[in-house]
Amino acid sequence: MTANRSLPSAGSLPPVTVLSGFLGAGKTTVLRHLLAQAPTYAGGSRWAAIVNDVAAINIDAQLVQPGAEDAGRTRIVPLGNGCVCCSVRNELAETVAELCAHNAYDHILVETTGVAEPRAIAQLFTQRNAFGRRLGDFARLHALVTVVDARYFLDEWRRGHGRPPPTVGEPKPVFELMLDQAECADVLLLNKCDLASAAELAQVEAILGTLNPRAEIRRTEQGQIACELLLDRPRFDPVATLGAARWIKVMGAAAEAGQRQPLVTRPREARHEEEYGITSLTYAERRPFAREKFLALVQQGLPPGLLRAKGFFWLAEQPADIGFLSVAGGVARVQFIGTWAAALREGGVITDAEIPAAARARWVEPHGDRRQELVLIGLGLDEAEWTAKLADCLA
């Protein structure tokens, strides 16, 4: 997206629907079923589909090539040798902008790789590049759709709780990526429902509904869904979609309330609590954790019912470093992602006036923005027990 390309008017921006989902979830099958409906949708539509593959040879693009009778109505654009959320994200932006420039397509569909993160793709539409442009200047993001293999999702969730204690610093586990894809979505297609029991489907829906209360969940078999259900109504909202994850909502509510003590929150979907015992716990504190105690809890003390945990932490032994914890399906990842603004001010790197607004909003003397701010979501979490366990880790 260079600076010298003319912009279309806001009313003529073509819609873009993004299909995400882990490897094997059924994205290509969903896309094939959607493209097959183009000739009859709205009296006949012209669609373009961008198919991404991390390999140099794009097999998926070959699978969705239209038949001779539809070749003039649907265009397939392969985008290979990288992932659209990172290594070839600029190529995705350029491809979408180029398709929009011709004003020849009623809808653009993007099938991502199985390891793509929808949030990074959405940011192409909402964040400006070095030229002051964003993809939202050329097209409007219609919806983020995540395809979920119902049985595989549940199996991975169960398998995570049977793994040995995690090692701090390990790469992001597979299940965490699957949750990231589910948490940043407008629509969740629960696919391959014919391979799971009614009870299993209900459990997966309860988990997904807890992780992303805003998303619309639809069950599908063999990727079959009427295109009207996905393409008729725009669903993406830059604030609501990107902030839909329950851990973001819970953490945001605690910050707005100026929360300084542990807080237990109940999900809005009461049936999830009643049927599955799903609860949310927010732990906020202005004292540092002792490194050895906290890491021991993370590595060996995670409860089997912990579905998701995310948030920031502060260690007494590393007072300058912002710690970040992410737990998905029983597998934990601990990393340090930056420097507390308070430490930068103490070191003379920034002045009071240069403290970022996000840090200033959470500033409490004498520790500044240093804090424990963790959200735990799980099945049957003992609130008192986990509040006490985290408190025991304090230095």
C-alpha positions in Angstrom: 0.0 0.0 0.0 2.0 2.9 -1.3 1.1 6.6 -0.9 0.4 7.4 -4.5 -2.6 5.1 -5.1 -5.9 6.9 -5.3 -8.5 5.9 -2.7 -12.0 4.7 -3.6 -15.0 6.5 -2.0 -16.2 5.1 1.3 -19.5 3.9 -0.1 -17.8 1.8 -2.8 -15.4 -0.1 -0.5 -15.8 -3.8 -1.2 -16.3 -6.1 1.8 -13.6 -8.6 2.9 -14.4 -11.7 4.9 -11.4 -13.5 6.5 -11.5 -17.3 7.2 -9.1 -18.4 9.9 -8.8 -21.6 11.9 -6.2 -24.2 12.9 -4.7 -26.7 10.5 -7.3 -29.2 9.3 -10.3 -27.4 10.7 -12.0 -27.2 7.3 -11.3 -23.7 6.0 -10.7 -24.8 2.4 -13.9 -26.9 2.4 -15.9 -23.9 3.8 -14.4 -21.7 1.1 -15.3 -24.2 -1.7 -18.9 -24.4 -0.5 -19.1 -20.6 -0.4 -17.7 -20.1 -3.8 -20.0 -22.7 -5.3 -22.9 -20.4 -4.2 -21.6 -17.3 -6.0 -23.7 -17.8 -9.2 -27.0 -17.8 -7.3 -26.2 -15.4 -4.5 -28.0 -12.1 -4.9 -28.9 -12.9 -8.4 -25.3 -13.7 -9.3 -22.1 -12.3 -7.7 -18.5 -11.9 -8.7 -16.1 -12.9 -5.9 -12.4 -13.0 -5.5 -10.7 -15.4 -3.1 -7.2 -15.0 -1.8 -5.8 -18.3 -0.6 -2.7 -18.3 1.6 -0.3 -21.1 2.2 3.0 -21.1 4.1 4.5 -23.5 1.4 5.8 -22.4 -1.9 3.2 -24.6 -3.6 -0.3 -23.5 -2.8 -2.3 -26.7 -2.7 -5.4 -25.1 -1.2 -5.6 -22.6 -4.1 -5.6 -25.5 -6.5 -8.5 -27.2 -4.6 -10.8 -24.2 -4.8 -10.3 -23.3 -8.5 -13.7 -22.8 -10.0 -15.1 -25.1 -12.7 -15.4 -23.9 -16.3 -18.9 -22.7 -15.8 -17.9 -20.4 -12.9 -14.5 -19.4 -14.1 -15.7 -16.0 -15.3 -17.5 -15.2 -12.0 -14.9 -16.2 -9.4 -11.2 -15.3 -9.3 -8.7 -17.3 -7.2 -5.5 -15.5 -6.1 -2.9 -17.8 -4.5 -0.6 -16.2 -2.0 2.1 -18.7 -0.9 5.5 -19.0 0.7 4.5 -17.3 3.9 1.7 -16.4 6.3 -0.5 -13.4 5.8 -0.4 -12.4 9.4 3.4 -11.9 9.5 5.8 -12.7 6.7 3.6 -11.9 3.7 1.2 -9.5 5.4 2.3 -6.7 3.1 1.6 -8.9 0.1 -1.9 -9.5 1.4 -2.5 -5.8 1.7 -1.2 -5.1 -1.8 -3.3 -8.0 -3.2 -6.5 -6.8 -1.6 -5.9 -3.2 -2.6 -5.2 -4.3 -6.2 -8.4 -6.3 -6.4 -10.4 -3.4 -5.0 -8.9 -0.9 -7.5 -10.6 -2.8 -10.3 -14.0 -2.5 -8.6 -14.9 -5.8 -10.2 -15.8 -7.9 -7.2 -18.8 -7.9 -4.9 -17.0 -9.6 -2.1 -13.4 -10.7 -1.4 -12.7 -13.8 0.7 -9.4 -14.5 2.4 -8.4 -18.0 3.5 -5.5 -17.8 5.9 -3.0 -20.4 6.8 -3.8 -22.7 9.8 -1.2 -20.8 11.9 -2.4 -17.2 11.2 -3.6 -14.9 14.0 -6.8 -13.0 13.0 -5.8 -10.0 15.2 -2.8 -9.3 13.1 -4.8 -9.4 9.9 -7.5 -7.1 11.3 -4.8 -4.6 12.2 -3.9 -4.3 8.5 -7.3 -2.7 8.1 -7.2 -0.5 11.3 -3.6 0.6 11.7 -1.8 3.0 9.3 1.5 2.1 7.7 4.6 4.2 7.1 2.8 5.9 4.2 -0.1 6.9 6.4 -2.4 4.4 4.7 -4.3 1.4 6.0 -6.1 -1.4 4.2 -9.3 0.0 5.5 -8.8 2.8 3.0 -9.3 0.4 0.1 -11.7 -2.2 1.5 -13.9 -2.7 4.6 -13.4 -5.7 6.9 -16.7 -7.5 6.8 -16.1 -10.3 9.4 -13.5 -12.4 11.0 -14.7 -16.0 10.8 -12.8 -18.8 12.6 -13.4 -22.4 11.7 -13.1 -24.8 14.7 -12.8 -28.6 14.4 -15.1 -29.4 17.3 -13.7 -32.8 18.2 -10.1 -31.9 17.7 -10.5 -28.7 19.8 -12.0 -30.7 22.7 -9.3 -33.4 22.4 -6.5 -30.8 22.5 -8.1 -29.2 25.5 -8.3 -32.5 27.4 -4.8 -33.5 26.2 -3.3 -30.4 27.6 -4.3 -31.3 31.1 -2.5 -34.6 30.8 0.8 -33.2 29.7 3.8 -32.9 32.1 4.5 -29.6 33.8 5.5 -27.0 31.2 8.9 -25.5 30.9 9.1 -21.7 31.2 10.1 -20.1 28.0 8.8 -22.8 25.6 7.4 -21.6 22.3 3.7 -20.9 22.1 1.7 -24.2 22.4 -0.7 -25.2 19.7 -3.7 -24.9 21.8 -2.9 -21.3 22.7 -2.9 -20.4 19.0 -6.3 -22.1 18.6 -7.7 -20.0 21.5 -6.2 -16.8 20.0 -8.0 -17.6 16.8 -11.3 -18.2 18.7 -11.0 -15.2 20.9 -10.6 -12.7 18.0 -13.6 -13.7 15.8 -17.0 -12.3 14.9 -18.3 -15.8 13.9 -17.1 -19.2 15.1 -18.0 -22.1 12.7 -18.0 -25.2 14.8 -17.2 -27.6 12.0 -17.2 -31.4 11.7 -20.1 -31.6 14.1 -21.0 -35.0 12.6 -17.8 -36.4 14.3 -18.7 -35.3 17.8 -21.5 -36.2 20.2 -24.2 -33.8 21.3 -22.6 -33.6 24.8 -19.2 -32.9 23.3 -20.6 -30.1 21.1 -22.4 -28.5 24.0 -19.1 -28.5 26.0 -17.1 -27.0 23.2 -19.8 -24.3 22.7 -19.7 -23.5 26.4 -15.9 -23.2 26.3 -16.0 -21.0 23.2 -18.9 -18.9 24.5 -16.9 -18.3 27.7 -13.7 -17.3 25.8 -15.5 -15.0 23.3 -19.0 -14.1 24.5 -19.6 -11.8 21.5 -19.0 -14.2 18.7 -21.9 -15.9 16.9 -21.4 -19.7 17.0 -22.8 -21.8 14.2 -22.6 -25.6 13.8 -21.5 -27.0 10.4 -20.9 -30.4 8.9 -18.3 -30.9 6.2 -18.0 -27.1 5.9 -21.4 -26.5 4.5 -23.1 -23.2 5.3 -25.4 -20.9 3.4 -23.4 -17.9 2.2 -26.2 -15.6 3.4 -25.4 -16.5 7.0 -21.8 -15.1 6.6 -22.0 -12.5 3.9 -25.3 -10.7 4.3 -24.6 -8.9 7.6 -21.3 -7.1 8.4 -20.1 -8.1 11.8 -16.6 -6.7 12.3 -16.2 -3.8 14.7 -12.7 -2.5 15.4 -13.4 -2.0 19.1 -15.9 -4.8 19.9 -14.2 -7.5 17.8 -10.6 -6.9 19.0 -11.8 -6.5 22.6 -14.2 -9.5 22.6 -12.0 -12.0 24.5 -13.3 -12.5 28.0 -9.9 -12.0 29.5 -9.6 -8.6 27.9 -13.1 -7.6 29.1 -12.5 -8.8 32.6 -9.1 -7.1 32.8 -10.5 -3.9 31.3 -13.4 -3.8 33.8 -11.0 -4.3 36.7 -8.8 -1.4 35.4 -11.8 0.9 35.0 -12.8 0.2 38.5 -9.4 1.0 39.8 -9.2 -2.6 41.1 -6.4 -3.2 43.6 -7.5 -6.4 45.2 -8.5 -9.9 44.0 -11.9 -9.9 42.2 -14.1 -12.8 41.3 -16.3 -12.3 38.3 -19.1 -14.5 37.0 -19.7 -15.0 33.2 -22.8 -13.5 31.8 -23.9 -16.9 30.5 -25.2 -18.3 33.7 -25.9 -21.7 32.2 -22.1 -22.1 31.6 -21.6 -21.7 35.4 -24.5 -24.0 36.2 -23.7 -26.8 33.7 -19.9 -26.7 33.5 -18.8 -24.7 36.5 -16.9 -22.1 34.3 -15.8 -19.1 36.4 -13.5 -16.1 35.9 -11.0 -14.9 38.5 -9.1 -11.6 38.3 -6.1 -11.2 40.5 -4.7 -7.6 40.9 -2.0 -6.6 43.4 0.6 -3.9 43.8 3.3 -6.1 45.4 5.9 -8.1 43.4 5.9 -11.9 43.2 8.9 -13.9 44.4 10.4 -15.4 41.2 10.9 -18.9 42.6 7.5 -19.2 44.2 5.6 -17.8 41.2 7.4 -20.0 38.6 6.9 -23.0 40.7 3.2 -22.4 40.9 3.1 -21.9 37.1 5.1 -25.0 36.3 3.7 -27.4 38.8 0.6 -26.0 40.5 -1.8 -25.4 37.6 -5.2 -26.9 38.3 -6.6 -29.4 35.8 -9.7 -27.2 35.2 -7.8 -24.1 34.2 -8.9 -23.3 30.6 -7.2 -20.0 30.1 -5.0 -17.5 31.9 -3.5 -14.3 30.7 -2.1 -11.2 32.1 0.9 -9.2 33.4 3.1 -9.9 36.4 6.0 -8.3 38.3 8.9 -10.1 39.9 10.9 -8.7 42.8 14.1 -10.1 41.3 13.4 -8.3 37.9 11.7 -5.0 38.9 12.3 -3.4 35.5 10.8 -6.2 33.4 7.1 -6.6 32.4 6.2 -10.3 32.7 3.5 -11.8 30.6 1.7 -15.1 31.4 -0.4 -17.1 29.0 -1.9 -20.5 29.8 -3.9 -22.5 27.3 -5.2 -26.0 27.9 -2.9 -26.6 30.8 0.3 -25.5 29.0 1.9 -22.3 30.3 4.1 -19.7 28.6 6.0 -17.1 30.6 7.9 -14.3 28.9 9.2 -10.8 29.4 7.8 -8.3 26.9 9.2 -4.9 27.8 10.1 -2.5 30.6 7.8 -0.9 33.1 7.4 2.8 32.5 8.2 3.3 36.2 11.6 1.7 35.6 12.2 3.9 32.6 11.4 7.0 34.6 13.6 5.8 37.5 16.5 5.3 35.1 16.1 8.7 33.6 15.1 7.3 30.2 11.8 9.2 30.2 10.3 12.1 32.2 7.0 12.3 34.0 5.6 14.0 30.9 6.7 11.2 28.7 4.9 8.4 30.6 2.7 6.6 28.1 -1.1 7.1 28.6 -1.7 3.4 29.0 0.8 3.3 31.9 -0.4 6.6 33.4 -4.0 5.1 33.5 -2.7 2.4 35.8 -0.2 4.5 37.7 -0.2 4.1 41.5 2.7 5.4 43.6 5.2 4.4 44.8 5.4 1.6 42.2 4.0 3.3 39.1 2.6 0.9 36.5 4.2 -2.2 38.1 1.4 -4.6 39.0 0.0 -8.1 39.1 -2.9 -8.2 36.7 -3.9 -11.8 35.9 -7.2 -13.3 34.6 -8.0 -17.0 35.2 -10.8 -18.7 33.4 -11.6 -22.4 34.2 -13.9 -25.2 35.3 -14.7 -25.3 39.0 -11.9 -23.0 40.1 -11.8 -22.6 43.8 -11.8 -18.9 44.2 -10.5 -18.7 47.8 -7.8 -21.3 47.1 -6.4 -19.5 44.0 -6.5 -16.1 45.6 -4.5 -17.6 48.5 -2.0 -19.4 46.2 -1.3 -16.3 44.3 -1.0 -14.3 47.5 1.5 -16.8 48.8 3.8 -16.0 45.8 4.1 -12.4 46.8 7.6 -11.4 48.0 
